[in-house]
């Protein structure tokens, strides 16, 4: 009975884990997610796209610089450093 109840609870909450959205600047090292939106100017969106930051791409945070410095991220096989203010404009769906 215990297993069945836990299974039902996990099944009912699984959609919540898959639908967790946040912005890239709020992720911690080793967290990853998929880009769902970029809320930036056309110029900045174009620059991000040229770096590989596009809708549907998986992004992983590698490390955070101290004192609110830049964020090191991995997109595919490429690692980038981006400003936190720019990372705040990238909406992420967390990968579980």
Buried (B, 14 or more C-beta within 10 A) or exposed (E): EEEEEEEEEEEEEEEEEEEEEBBBBEBEEEBBBBBEEBEBEEEEBEEBEEEBBEEEEEBBBEBBEEEEEBBBBBBEEEEBEBEBEBBBBBBBBBBE
